[in-house]
Amino acid sequence: MEDQWTRRVWPPPKPNNAGPNNAGPNNAGPNNVVPESTGRENAGRESPARESPMRHGVPPSSAAPMWRGDPAWPADQVWPTDPIWPADQAWPSDPALSDEPPAAGRYGAPVRPGRRMPRWLSRLLVAVLALVSAGTVIGAVVVTVLSRAEGEPPRVIDDALAGISYALPAGWSEGVVAPVTGFTSVAAHGDLGTVMARPGDPVDPPHLRSAVIDLTDLYTRLLLHGDDVEVVDDHAVTVNGRPGHTRAIRAEYRDVVNEPAFLRVTLLTRPDGKSTVMLALAHPDAPGTRSDIDALISGVH
């Protein structure tokens, strides 16, 4: 057995007819029998005269079968170290083999998905878009309101009984006259300011100030009830050719509920010899409301 494994199988020994002990395959004798080689004897060994086509990158489909013409290996068995690859399939190293999926020819090559936006960035963009949209809406509303306010002419109140007419400042409107007060027209700016007008008794111009002082004391006691009362304005006026006099009072309170209040009384003469009394009240006392009151009285016709 050991002699069979150590015997050189391929290439076969050259025939030697020199002697009876060196008989070749054609000179076999009873003492020179050439043993048949079997697959089991050559299993695990490569023929030194043959190399696998795979080692040179040659596909088996284009090469002759590795067992043909090899007398050291049976023709009906495949060499154990060479794989079998179907002849109708491309070799893996074939450049014609594509990395694309089979459906790429019909639907196109697949595209790698883009990089996903970070969540914090998407939230930031949504917040910015919301702020921009809100600012746009608010700006449009403000522009619309201002354009309407600028386009509309100021409203004018005609008080025939008091003998005057006056335009309303922005934000002011005509109010409802209380029947027991004697006033014949009212203009109001919500709960912030009120201006009322009524006809008055005839007053000579030299007595306008004394008449205004009496009226101011009366309305201060009726409307203000202040703990600290201060006269902040007292002077003669002329409104559209009409002589008159005006006096203003500021009242403060010691409690924490009531805010300071402002009251102005203006007395104007009329061409028919009568007078017009205008009473203005602002609560709380604010510079904006004071300005509106002064503008309304100065625009009386």
LUMFIBA-618097 format. One record per residue: residue in one letter; residue number from 1; x negated, y negated, z negated of N, C-alpha, C in turn. Coordinates in steps of 0.2 Angstrom, whole numbers, plus 5000, padded with zeros to 4 digits. Each point is the difference from the previous one (the first is absolute). Layout:
# residues N
(r A; NUM; (X; Y; Z); (X; Y; Z); (X; Y; Z));
...
END
This chain:
# residues 301
(r M; 1; (4996; 5006; 5000); (5004; 4994; 5000); (4996; 4994; 5000));
(r E; 2; (4995; 5000; 4996); (4995; 4994; 5000); (4996; 4999; 5006));
(r D; 3; (4999; 5006; 5003); (4997; 4999; 5007); (5004; 4997; 5005));
(r Q; 4; (5007; 5001; 5000); (5004; 4997; 5004); (5001; 4993; 4999));
(r W; 5; (5000; 4997; 4994); (5000; 4993; 4999); (4994; 4996; 5002));
(r T; 6; (4994; 5003; 4999); (4994; 4997; 5001); (4998; 5000; 5007));
(r R; 7; (5003; 5005; 5004); (4999; 5001; 5007); (5002; 4994; 5004));
(r R; 8; (4996; 4998; 5005); (5001; 4994; 5004); (5005; 5002; 5005));
(r V; 9; (5006; 4996; 5000); (5005; 5002; 5005); (5000; 4996; 5006));
(r W; 10; (4999; 4994; 5000); (4999; 4996; 5006); (4994; 4996; 5000));
(r P; 11; (4997; 4999; 5005); (5001; 5004; 5007); (4998; 5007; 4999));
(r P; 12; (5003; 5004; 5004); (4999; 5008; 5000); (4993; 5001; 5001));
(r P; 13; (4997; 5005; 4997); (4993; 5002; 5002); (4999; 5002; 5007));
(r K; 14; (4994; 4998; 5002); (4998; 5001; 5007); (4999; 5008; 5001));
(r P; 15; (5002; 5002; 5006); (4999; 5007; 5001); (4993; 5002; 5000));
(r N; 16; (4998; 5005; 4998); (4993; 5002; 5000); (5000; 5008; 5001));
(r N; 17; (4997; 5001; 5006); (5000; 5007; 5002); (4993; 5003; 4999));
(r A; 18; (4996; 4997; 4995); (4994; 5002; 4999); (4999; 5007; 4997));
(r G; 19; (5005; 5001; 4996); (5000; 5006; 4996); (5007; 5003; 4998));
(r P; 20; (5000; 5006; 4997); (5006; 5003; 4999); (5004; 4996; 4994));
(r N; 21; (4996; 4997; 4996); (5003; 4996; 4994); (5002; 4994; 5001));
(r N; 22; (4999; 4997; 5006); (5002; 4993; 5002); (5005; 5000; 5005));
(r A; 23; (5005; 5004; 5000); (5005; 5001; 5005); (5005; 4994; 5000));
(r G; 24; (5001; 4997; 5005); (5005; 4994; 5001); (5007; 5003; 5000));
(r P; 25; (5004; 4995; 5002); (5007; 5002; 5001); (5001; 5005; 5006));
(r N; 26; (4996; 5000; 5005); (5001; 5004; 5006); (4996; 5006; 4999));
(r N; 27; (4996; 5001; 4995); (4996; 5006; 4999); (5001; 5003; 4993));
(r A; 28; (5006; 5000; 4998); (5002; 5003; 4994); (4999; 5007; 5000));
(r G; 29; (4998; 5002; 4995); (4999; 5007; 4999); (5002; 5002; 4993));
(r P; 30; (4999; 5007; 4998); (5003; 5002; 4994); (4996; 4997; 4994));
(r N; 31; (4994; 4997; 5001); (4997; 4997; 4995); (5000; 4993; 5000));
(r N; 32; (5002; 4997; 5006); (5000; 4993; 5001); (5007; 4998; 5001));
(r V; 33; (5004; 4999; 4995); (5007; 4998; 5001); (5001; 4993; 4998));
(r V; 34; (5003; 4996; 5004); (5001; 4993; 4999); (5006; 4999; 4996));
(r P; 35; (5000; 4998; 4994); (5006; 4999; 4996); (5004; 4995; 5003));
(r E; 36; (5007; 5001; 5000); (5005; 4995; 5002); (5000; 4995; 4995));
(r S; 37; (5001; 4994; 5002); (5001; 4994; 4995); (5007; 4999; 4999));
(r T; 38; (5002; 4999; 4994); (5007; 4998; 4998); (5000; 4993; 4997));
(r G; 39; (5007; 4998; 5000); (5001; 4993; 4998); (4999; 5000; 4992));
(r R; 40; (5000; 5005; 4997); (4999; 5000; 4993); (4993; 4999; 4998));
(r E; 41; (4995; 5003; 5005); (4993; 4999; 4998); (4998; 4993; 5002));
(r N; 42; (5003; 4997; 5005); (4998; 4993; 5001); (5004; 4994; 4997));
(r A; 43; (5005; 5002; 4996); (5004; 4995; 4996); (4996; 4996; 4996));
(r G; 44; (5001; 4993; 5001); (4997; 4995; 4996); (4993; 4998; 5003));
(r R; 45; (4998; 5003; 5005); (4994; 4998; 5003); (5001; 4997; 5007));
(r E; 46; (4996; 4995; 5002); (5001; 4997; 5006); (4994; 5003; 5005));
(r S; 47; (5002; 5000; 5006); (4995; 5002; 5005); (4995; 4995; 5001));
(r P; 48; (4994; 5002; 5000); (4995; 4994; 5001); (4999; 4998; 5007));
(r A; 49; (5003; 5003; 5005); (5000; 4998; 5006); (5006; 4996; 5002));
(r R; 50; (5005; 4999; 4996); (5006; 4997; 5001); (5002; 4995; 4995));
(r E; 51; (5002; 4994; 5002); (5002; 4995; 4995); (5007; 4998; 5002));
(r S; 52; (5003; 4997; 4994); (5007; 4999; 5001); (5001; 4993; 5004));
(r P; 53; (5005; 5000; 5005); (5001; 4994; 5004); (5002; 4994; 4995));
(r M; 54; (5003; 5001; 4994); (5002; 4995; 4996); (4994; 4995; 4998));
(r R; 55; (4994; 5003; 4999); (4994; 4997; 4998); (4998; 4994; 5005));
(r H; 56; (5002; 5001; 5006); (4998; 4995; 5005); (5006; 4996; 5002));
(r G; 57; (5006; 5000; 4997); (5005; 4996; 5001); (5004; 5002; 5006));
(r V; 58; (4999; 5007; 5003); (5004; 5002; 5006); (5006; 5004; 4998));
(r P; 59; (5006; 4998; 5002); (5006; 5003; 4998); (5000; 5008; 5002));
(r P; 60; (5002; 5004; 4996); (5000; 5007; 5002); (5004; 5001; 5006));
(r S; 61; (5005; 4996; 5002); (5005; 5001; 5005); (4996; 4999; 5007));
(r S; 62; (4994; 4996; 5000); (4996; 4999; 5006); (4994; 5005; 5000));
(r A; 63; (4999; 5004; 4995); (4994; 5004; 5000); (5003; 5007; 5001));
(r A; 64; (4995; 5005; 5002); (5002; 5007; 5000); (5000; 5003; 4994));
(r P; 65; (5005; 5005; 4999); (5001; 5003; 4993); (4993; 5002; 4998));
(r M; 66; (4999; 4999; 4993); (4993; 5002; 4998); (4999; 5007; 4999));
(r W; 67; (5005; 5004; 5001); (4998; 5007; 4999); (4999; 5004; 5007));
(r R; 68; (5001; 4996; 5006); (4999; 5003; 5006); (4993; 5002; 5001));
(r G; 69; (4998; 5005; 5003); (4993; 5002; 5001); (4996; 5001; 4994));
(r D; 70; (5003; 5001; 4995); (4996; 5001; 4994); (5001; 5007; 4998));
(r P; 71; (4995; 5004; 5001); (5001; 5007; 4998); (4999; 5002; 4993));
(r A; 72; (4998; 4995; 4996); (4999; 5001; 4993); (5007; 4999; 4996));
(r W; 73; (5005; 4998; 5004); (5006; 4998; 4996); (5006; 5003; 5005));
(r P; 74; (5004; 5003; 4997); (5006; 5003; 5004); (5004; 4995; 5004));
(r A; 75; (5002; 5001; 5006); (5003; 4995; 5004); (5007; 4998; 4998));
(r D; 76; (5003; 5005; 4996); (5007; 4998; 4998); (5000; 4997; 4993));
(r Q; 77; (4994; 4997; 4998); (5000; 4997; 4993); (4997; 4993; 5001));
(r V; 78; (5002; 4995; 4996); (4998; 4993; 5001); (4994; 4999; 4995));
(r W; 79; (4995; 4996; 5002); (4994; 4999; 4996); (5003; 4997; 4994));
(r P; 80; (4998; 5002; 4994); (5003; 4998; 4994); (4998; 4992; 4998));
(r T; 81; (4995; 4998; 5002); (4998; 4993; 4998); (5003; 4995; 5005));
(r D; 82; (5003; 5001; 5006); (5003; 4995; 5004); (5007; 5000; 5000));
(r P; 83; (5003; 4994; 4999); (5008; 5000; 4999); (5003; 5001; 5007));
(r I; 84; (5006; 5002; 5000); (5004; 5000; 5006); (5004; 4994; 5001));
(r W; 85; (5000; 4997; 5006); (5003; 4993; 5001); (5004; 5001; 5007));
(r P; 86; (5007; 4999; 5000); (5004; 5002; 5006); (4997; 4995; 5006));
(r A; 87; (5000; 5003; 5005); (4997; 4997; 5006); (5005; 4994; 5003));
(r D; 88; (5006; 5000; 4998); (5005; 4995; 5002); (5000; 4994; 4996));
(r Q; 89; (4996; 5000; 4994); (5000; 4994; 4996); (4994; 4997; 5000));
(r A; 90; (5000; 4993; 4999); (4994; 4996; 5000); (4996; 5001; 4994));
(r W; 91; (4993; 5000; 5001); (4996; 5001; 4995); (5000; 4994; 4996));
(r P; 92; (4999; 5000; 4993); (5000; 4994; 4996); (4996; 4995; 5001));
(r S; 93; (4994; 5001; 5003); (4995; 4995; 5002); (5002; 4997; 5007));
(r D; 94; (5005; 5002; 5003); (5002; 4998; 5007); (5002; 4993; 5000));
(r P; 95; (4997; 4995; 5003); (5002; 4993; 5000); (5007; 4999; 5002));
(r A; 96; (5003; 5005; 5004); (5007; 4999; 5002); (5005; 5001; 4994));
(r L; 97; (4998; 5003; 4995); (5004; 5001; 4994); (5001; 4993; 4996));
(r S; 98; (5006; 4998; 5000); (5002; 4993; 4997); (5002; 5001; 4992));
(r D; 99; (4999; 4995; 4997); (5002; 5000; 4993); (5007; 4997; 4999));
(r E; 100; (5003; 4998; 5005); (5007; 4998; 4999); (5005; 5006; 4999));
(r P; 101; (5006; 4998; 4997); (5005; 5006; 5000); (5003; 5001; 5006));
(r P; 102; (5003; 5006; 5001); (5003; 5002; 5006); (5005; 4995; 5003));
(r A; 103; (5004; 4997; 4996); (5005; 4995; 5002); (4997; 4994; 5002));
(r A; 104; (4994; 4998; 5000); (4997; 4994; 5001); (5001; 4998; 5008));
(r G; 105; (5000; 5005; 5004); (5001; 4999; 5007); (5007; 4997; 5002));
(r R; 106; (5005; 5002; 4996); (5007; 4997; 5001); (5001; 4994; 4996));
(r Y; 107; (4998; 5000; 4993); (5002; 4995; 4996); (4995; 4995; 4999));
(r G; 108; (4994; 5001; 5002); (4994; 4995; 4999); (4996; 5003; 4994));
(r A; 109; (4994; 4997; 5000); (4996; 5002; 4995); (5002; 4997; 4993));
(r P; 110; (4999; 5003; 4995); (5003; 4998; 4993); (4995; 4994; 4998));
(r V; 111; (5004; 4995; 4997); (4996; 4994; 4998); (4999; 5000; 4992));
(r R; 112; (4995; 4998; 4998); (4998; 5000; 4993); (5004; 4994; 4997));
(r P; 113; (5004; 5002; 4994); (5004; 4994; 4997); (4996; 4995; 4997));
(r G; 114; (5002; 4994; 5001); (4997; 4994; 4997); (4999; 5000; 4993));
(r R; 115; (4996; 4996; 4997); (4999; 4999; 4993); (5006; 4997; 4997));
(r R; 116; (5002; 5003; 4994); (5006; 4998; 4997); (4998; 4994; 4996));
(r M; 117; (5005; 4995; 5000); (4999; 4994; 4996); (5000; 5001; 4993));
(r P; 118; (4996; 4997; 4996); (5001; 5001; 4992); (5006; 4998; 4998));
(r R; 119; (5003; 5003; 4994); (5006; 4998; 4998); (5000; 4993; 4997));
(r W; 120; (4995; 4998; 4996); (5000; 4994; 4997); (5000; 4994; 5006));
(r L; 121; (4997; 5002; 5006); (5000; 4995; 5005); (5007; 4999; 5003));
(r S; 122; (5003; 5006; 5001); (5007; 4999; 5003); (5005; 4996; 4995));
(r R; 123; (4999; 5002; 4993); (5004; 4996; 4995); (4999; 4992; 5001));
(r L; 124; (4993; 4999; 5000); (4998; 4993; 5001); (5003; 4996; 5006));
(r L; 125; (5000; 5004; 5006); (5003; 4997; 5006); (5007; 4999; 4999));
(r V; 126; (5004; 5005; 4997); (5007; 4999; 4999); (5002; 4994; 4996));
(r A; 127; (4996; 4999; 4994); (5001; 4995; 4996); (4999; 4993; 5003));
(r V; 128; (4994; 5000; 5004); (4999; 4994; 5004); (5005; 4998; 5005));
(r L; 129; (5003; 5005; 5004); (5005; 4999; 5005); (5007; 4998; 4996));
(r A; 130; (5001; 5003; 4994); (5006; 4998; 4996); (5000; 4992; 4998));
(r L; 131; (4994; 4998; 4998); (4999; 4993; 4998); (5000; 4996; 5006));
(r V; 132; (4997; 5002; 5006); (5001; 4995; 5005); (5007; 5000; 5003));
(r S; 133; (5004; 5005; 5000); (5007; 5000; 5002); (5004; 4996; 4995));
(r A; 134; (4999; 5000; 4994); (5004; 4996; 4995); (4998; 4993; 5001));
(r G; 135; (4994; 4998; 5001); (4998; 4993; 5001); (5003; 4997; 5006));
(r T; 136; (5000; 5005; 5005); (5003; 4997; 5007); (5007; 4999; 4999));
(r V; 137; (5004; 5004; 4996); (5007; 4999; 4999); (5001; 4994; 4996));
(r I; 138; (4997; 4999; 4994); (5000; 4995; 4996); (4999; 4993; 5004));
(r G; 139; (4994; 5000; 5004); (4999; 4994; 5003); (5005; 4998; 5006));
(r A; 140; (5003; 5005; 5003); (5005; 4999; 5005); (5007; 4997; 4996));
(r V; 141; (5001; 5003; 4994); (5006; 4997; 4997); (4999; 4993; 4997));
(r V; 142; (4994; 4998; 4998); (4998; 4994; 4998); (5001; 4995; 5006));
(r V; 143; (4997; 5002; 5005); (5000; 4995; 5006); (5007; 4999; 5002));
(r T; 144; (5004; 5005; 5000); (5007; 4999; 5002); (5004; 4996; 4996));
(r V; 145; (4999; 5001; 4993); (5003; 4995; 4996); (4998; 4993; 5000));
(r L; 146; (4993; 4999; 5001); (4998; 4993; 5000); (5002; 4997; 5007));
(r S; 147; (5000; 5004; 5005); (5002; 4997; 5007); (5007; 4998; 4999));
(r R; 148; (5004; 5004; 4997); (5008; 4998; 5000); (5000; 4994; 4995));
(r A; 149; (4996; 5000; 4995); (5001; 4994; 4995); (4998; 4994; 5003));
(r E; 150; (4995; 5000; 5005); (4997; 4994; 5003); (5005; 4998; 5006));
(r G; 151; (5003; 5005; 5003); (5004; 4999; 5006); (5007; 4997; 4997));
(r E; 152; (5003; 5002; 4995); (5006; 4997; 4997); (4999; 4993; 4998));
(r P; 153; (5005; 4996; 5001); (5000; 4993; 4998); (5002; 5000; 4992));
(r P; 154; (4998; 4996; 4996); (5002; 5000; 4993); (5007; 4998; 4999));
(r R; 155; (5003; 5004; 4996); (5007; 4998; 4998); (5001; 4994; 4997));
(r V; 156; (5006; 4997; 5001); (5001; 4993; 4997); (5007; 5000; 4997));
(r I; 157; (5001; 4998; 4994); (5006; 4999; 4996); (5003; 4993; 5001));
(r D; 158; (5006; 5000; 5002); (5003; 4993; 5001); (5005; 5000; 4994));
(r D; 159; (4999; 4995; 4995); (5004; 4999; 4995); (5003; 4993; 5000));
(r A; 160; (5006; 5000; 5004); (5004; 4994; 5001); (5002; 4997; 4994));
(r L; 161; (5002; 5004; 4995); (5002; 4997; 4993); (4995; 4996; 4997));
(r A; 162; (4994; 5003; 5000); (4994; 4997; 4997); (4997; 4994; 5004));
(r G; 163; (5002; 5000; 5007); (4997; 4995; 5004); (4993; 5002; 5002));
(r I; 164; (4998; 5006; 5000); (4993; 5002; 5003); (5000; 5006; 5004));
(r S; 165; (4995; 5001; 5003); (4998; 5007; 5003); (4993; 5001; 4999));
(r Y; 166; (4998; 5006; 4999); (4993; 5002; 4999); (4998; 5007; 5003));
(r A; 167; (4994; 5001; 5002); (4998; 5006; 5003); (4997; 5005; 4995));
(r L; 168; (5001; 5006; 5001); (4998; 5005; 4995); (4993; 5002; 5002));
(r P; 169; (4995; 5001; 4995); (4994; 5002; 5001); (5000; 5008; 5001));
(r A; 170; (4994; 5003; 5003); (5000; 5007; 5001); (5002; 5004; 4994));
(r G; 171; (5004; 5005; 5001); (5002; 5004; 4995); (5006; 4998; 4996));
(r W; 172; (5002; 4994; 5001); (5006; 4997; 4996); (5006; 5001; 5004));
(r S; 173; (5006; 5000; 4997); (5006; 5001; 5003); (5006; 4996; 4996));
(r E; 174; (5005; 5000; 5004); (5006; 4996; 4997); (5003; 5004; 4994));
(r G; 175; (5002; 4998; 4995); (5003; 5003; 4994); (5007; 4999; 5000));
(r V; 176; (5003; 5003; 4995); (5007; 4999; 4998); (5001; 4995; 4995));
(r V; 177; (5004; 4995; 5001); (5001; 4995; 4995); (5005; 5002; 4995));
(r A; 178; (4998; 4999; 4993); (5005; 5001; 4995); (5005; 4994; 4999));
(r P; 179; (5006; 5001; 5000); (5005; 4995; 5000); (5000; 4996; 4994));
(r V; 180; (4998; 5002; 4994); (5000; 4996; 4994); (4994; 4995; 4999));
(r T; 181; (4995; 5001; 5004); (4994; 4996; 4999); (5001; 4993; 5003));
(r G; 182; (5004; 4999; 5005); (5000; 4994; 5003); (4996; 4999; 5006));
(r F; 183; (4995; 5005; 5001); (4995; 5000; 5006); (5004; 5002; 5006));
(r T; 184; (4998; 4997; 5006); (5004; 5002; 5006); (4995; 5004; 5005));
(r S; 185; (4994; 5001; 4999); (4996; 5004; 5004); (4994; 5003; 4996));
(r V; 186; (4998; 5006; 5002); (4995; 5003; 4996); (4995; 5004; 5005));
(r A; 187; (4993; 4999; 4999); (4995; 5004; 5003); (4996; 5004; 4995));
(r A; 188; (4999; 5006; 5002); (4996; 5004; 4995); (4995; 5004; 5003));
(r H; 189; (4995; 5002; 4996); (4994; 5005; 5003); (5000; 5005; 4995));
(r G; 190; (5005; 5005; 5001); (5001; 5005; 4995); (5001; 4998; 4993));
(r D; 191; (4997; 5003; 4995); (5000; 4998; 4993); (4995; 4995; 4998));
(r L; 192; (4996; 4998; 5005); (4994; 4996; 4999); (5001; 4993; 4999));
(r G; 193; (5004; 4997; 5005); (5002; 4993; 5000); (5007; 4999; 5003));
(r T; 194; (5002; 4994; 4997); (5007; 4998; 5002); (5000; 4992; 5001));
(r V; 195; (5004; 4997; 5005); (5001; 4993; 5001); (5007; 4999; 5001));
(r M; 196; (5003; 4996; 4996); (5007; 4998; 5001); (5001; 4993; 5001));
(r A; 197; (5006; 4998; 5004); (5001; 4993; 5001); (5007; 4999; 4999));
(r R; 198; (5002; 4993; 4998); (5007; 4998; 4998); (5000; 4993; 5001));
(r P; 199; (5006; 4997; 5001); (5001; 4993; 5001); (4999; 4997; 4993));
(r G; 200; (4998; 4994; 4999); (4999; 4996; 4994); (5003; 4994; 5000));
(r D; 201; (5001; 4997; 4994); (5003; 4993; 4999); (4995; 4995; 5003));
(r P; 202; (5003; 4994; 5002); (4996; 4995; 5003); (4995; 4997; 4994));
(r V; 203; (4994; 4999; 5003); (4994; 4998; 4995); (4996; 4994; 5004));
(r D; 204; (4999; 4995; 4996); (4996; 4995; 5003); (4993; 5002; 5000));
(r P; 205; (4996; 4998; 5005); (4993; 5002; 5000); (4996; 4999; 4994));
(r P; 206; (5001; 4994; 4997); (4996; 4999; 4993); (5002; 5004; 4995));
(r H; 207; (5006; 5004; 5000); (5002; 5004; 4995); (4999; 5008; 5002));
(r L; 208; (4996; 5001; 5005); (4999; 5007; 5002); (4996; 5004; 4995));
(r R; 209; (4995; 4997; 4997); (4996; 5004; 4995); (5004; 5002; 4994));
(r S; 210; (5003; 4995; 4997); (5004; 5002; 4994); (5005; 5005; 5002));
(r A; 211; (5004; 5000; 5005); (5005; 5005; 5002); (4996; 5007; 5001));
(r V; 212; (4994; 5000; 5003); (4997; 5006; 5001); (4998; 5003; 4993));
(r I; 213; (4998; 4996; 4995); (4998; 5002; 4994); (5006; 5003; 4996));
(r D; 214; (5006; 4997; 5001); (5005; 5003; 4996); (5002; 5007; 5003));
(r L; 215; (5000; 5000; 5007); (5002; 5007; 5003); (4994; 5005; 4998));
(r T; 216; (4994; 4998; 5000); (4995; 5005; 4999); (5001; 5003; 4992));
(r D; 217; (5001; 4995; 4996); (5001; 5003; 4993); (5006; 5004; 4999));
(r L; 218; (5006; 4999; 5004); (5006; 5004; 5000); (4998; 5007; 5003));
(r Y; 219; (4997; 5001; 5006); (4999; 5006; 5003); (4994; 5004; 4996));
(r T; 220; (4996; 4996; 4997); (4995; 5004; 4996); (5003; 5004; 4994));
(r R; 221; (5005; 4996; 4996); (5003; 5003; 4995); (5005; 5006; 5002));
(r L; 222; (5003; 4999; 5006); (5004; 5006; 5002); (4997; 5006; 5003));
(r L; 223; (4994; 4999; 5004); (4997; 5005; 5004); (4993; 5003; 4997));
(r L; 224; (4996; 4995; 4997); (4994; 5003; 4998); (4999; 5002; 4993));
(r H; 225; (5003; 4997; 4995); (4999; 5002; 4993); (4993; 5002; 4998));
(r G; 226; (4995; 4996; 5002); (4993; 5001; 4999); (4998; 4998; 4993));
(r D; 227; (4995; 5004; 4997); (4997; 4998; 4994); (4996; 4994; 5000));
(r D; 228; (4996; 5000; 5006); (4996; 4994; 5001); (5002; 4997; 5007));
(r V; 229; (5002; 4994; 5000); (5002; 4997; 5006); (4995; 4994; 5002));
(r E; 230; (4998; 5000; 5006); (4995; 4995; 5002); (5002; 4997; 5007));
(r V; 231; (5000; 4993; 5000); (5001; 4996; 5006); (4994; 5001; 5005));
(r V; 232; (5000; 5003; 5006); (4994; 5000; 5004); (5001; 4996; 5006));
(r D; 233; (5005; 4996; 5001); (5001; 4996; 5006); (5005; 4995; 4999));
(r D; 234; (4999; 4993; 5001); (5005; 4995; 5000); (4998; 4994; 5004));
(r H; 235; (5004; 5000; 5006); (4998; 4994; 5004); (5005; 4999; 5005));
(r A; 236; (5000; 4994; 5003); (5005; 4998; 5005); (4998; 5003; 5007));
(r V; 237; (5006; 5001; 5004); (4999; 5003; 5007); (5004; 4997; 5005));
(r T; 238; (4998; 5001; 5006); (5004; 4997; 5006); (5000; 5006; 5005));
(r V; 239; (5006; 5002; 5001); (5001; 5006; 5004); (5004; 4998; 5006));
(r N; 240; (4997; 5000; 5006); (5003; 4998; 5006); (5004; 4993; 5000));
(r G; 241; (4997; 4995; 4996); (5003; 4994; 5000); (5004; 4999; 4994));
(r R; 242; (5001; 5005; 4996); (5004; 5000; 4994); (4996; 4999; 4994));
(r P; 243; (5001; 4995; 4996); (4997; 4999; 4994); (5002; 5005; 4995));
(r G; 244; (4996; 5002; 4995); (5002; 5005; 4995); (4995; 5000; 4995));
(r H; 245; (5001; 5005; 4995); (4995; 5001; 4995); (5000; 5008; 4998));
(r T; 246; (4995; 5003; 4998); (4999; 5007; 4998); (4996; 5001; 4994));
(r R; 247; (5002; 5005; 4996); (4997; 5002; 4994); (5000; 5007; 4999));
(r A; 248; (4994; 5003; 4998); (4999; 5007; 4999); (4998; 5002; 4993));
(r I; 249; (5003; 5006; 4998); (4999; 5002; 4993); (4997; 5007; 5000));
(r R; 250; (4995; 5002; 4996); (4998; 5007; 4999); (5001; 5002; 4993));
(r A; 251; (5003; 5006; 4999); (5002; 5003; 4994); (4996; 5006; 4999));
(r E; 252; (4998; 5001; 4994); (4996; 5006; 4998); (5004; 5003; 4994));
(r Y; 253; (4999; 5006; 4999); (5003; 5004; 4995); (4995; 5004; 4995));
(r R; 254; (5002; 5001; 4994); (4995; 5003; 4995); (5001; 5008; 5001));
(r D; 255; (5005; 5002; 5002); (5001; 5007; 5000); (4996; 5003; 5006));
(r V; 256; (5000; 5007; 5001); (4996; 5003; 5005); (5004; 5002; 5006));
(r V; 257; (5006; 4998; 4999); (5005; 5003; 5006); (5001; 4994; 5005));
(r N; 258; (5001; 4994; 4998); (5002; 4995; 5005); (4993; 4997; 5002));
(r E; 259; (5000; 4999; 5007); (4994; 4996; 5003); (5001; 4993; 5000));
(r P; 260; (4995; 4996; 5001); (5001; 4992; 5001); (5005; 4999; 5006));
(r A; 261; (5004; 4995; 4999); (5005; 4998; 5005); (4999; 4993; 5002));
(r F; 262; (5002; 4998; 5006); (4999; 4993; 5003); (5007; 4998; 5003));
(r L; 263; (5001; 4993; 4998); (5006; 4997; 5002); (4999; 4993; 5003));
(r R; 264; (5003; 4998; 5005); (4999; 4994; 5003); (5007; 4997; 5002));
(r V; 265; (5001; 4994; 4998); (5007; 4996; 5002); (4998; 4994; 5004));
(r T; 266; (5003; 4999; 5006); (4999; 4995; 5005); (5007; 4996; 5001));
(r L; 267; (4999; 4994; 5000); (5006; 4996; 5001); (4999; 4995; 5006));
(r L; 268; (5004; 5000; 5005); (4999; 4997; 5006); (5006; 4995; 5001));
(r T; 269; (4999; 4994; 5003); (5006; 4996; 5001); (5002; 5002; 5007));
(r R; 270; (5007; 4997; 5002); (5003; 5002; 5006); (5002; 4993; 5003));
(r P; 271; (5001; 5000; 5007); (5002; 4994; 5003); (5007; 4997; 4998));
(r D; 272; (5004; 5005; 4998); (5007; 4998; 4998); (5000; 4997; 4992));
(r G; 273; (4995; 5000; 4997); (4999; 4997; 4993); (5000; 5006; 4995));
(r K; 274; (5002; 5006; 5002); (5000; 5005; 4995); (4993; 5003; 5000));
(r S; 275; (4999; 5006; 4996); (4993; 5003; 4999); (5001; 5007; 5001));
(r T; 276; (4994; 5003; 5001); (5000; 5008; 5001); (4995; 5002; 4994));
(r V; 277; (5003; 5005; 4997); (4996; 5004; 4994); (4997; 5006; 5003));
(r M; 278; (4994; 5002; 4999); (4997; 5006; 5002); (4996; 5003; 4994));
(r L; 279; (5002; 5006; 4999); (4997; 5004; 4994); (4996; 5006; 5003));
(r A; 280; (4994; 5000; 4998); (4996; 5006; 5002); (4997; 5003; 4993));
(r L; 281; (5000; 5007; 5001); (4998; 5004; 4994); (4995; 5006; 5003));
(r A; 282; (4995; 5001; 4996); (4995; 5006; 5002); (4998; 5003; 4994));
(r H; 283; (5002; 5007; 5000); (4998; 5004; 4994); (4998; 5007; 5003));
(r P; 284; (4994; 5002; 4999); (4995; 4996; 4996); (4997; 4995; 5004));
(r D; 285; (4996; 4995; 4997); (4997; 4995; 5003); (4994; 5002; 5004));
(r A; 286; (5000; 4999; 5006); (4995; 5002; 5005); (4998; 4995; 5005));
(r P; 287; (4994; 4999; 5002); (4998; 4995; 5004); (5004; 5000; 5007));
(r G; 288; (5001; 5007; 5003); (5003; 5000; 5006); (5008; 4998; 5000));
(r T; 289; (5003; 5002; 4994); (5007; 4998; 5000); (5000; 4992; 4999));
(r R; 290; (4996; 4997; 4996); (5000; 4993; 5000); (4999; 4996; 5007));
(r S; 291; (4995; 5003; 5004); (4999; 4997; 5006); (5006; 5001; 5005));
(r D; 292; (5004; 5005; 4999); (5006; 5001; 5004); (5005; 4995; 4998));
(r I; 293; (5001; 4999; 4994); (5005; 4995; 4997); (4998; 4993; 5002));
(r D; 294; (4994; 4998; 5000); (4998; 4993; 5002); (5001; 4999; 5007));
(r A; 295; (4999; 5006; 5004); (5001; 4999; 5008); (5007; 4999; 5001));
(r L; 296; (5004; 5004; 4997); (5007; 5000; 5001); (5003; 4993; 4999));
(r I; 297; (4998; 4997; 4994); (5003; 4994; 4998); (4997; 4994; 5004));
(r S; 298; (4994; 5000; 5002); (4997; 4995; 5005); (5003; 5000; 5007));
(r G; 299; (5003; 5006; 5002); (5003; 5000; 5006); (5007; 4999; 5001));
(r V; 300; (5003; 4997; 4994); (5007; 4999; 5000); (5002; 4994; 5005));
(r H; 301; (5005; 5000; 5004); (5003; 4995; 5004); (5007; 4998; 4998));
END
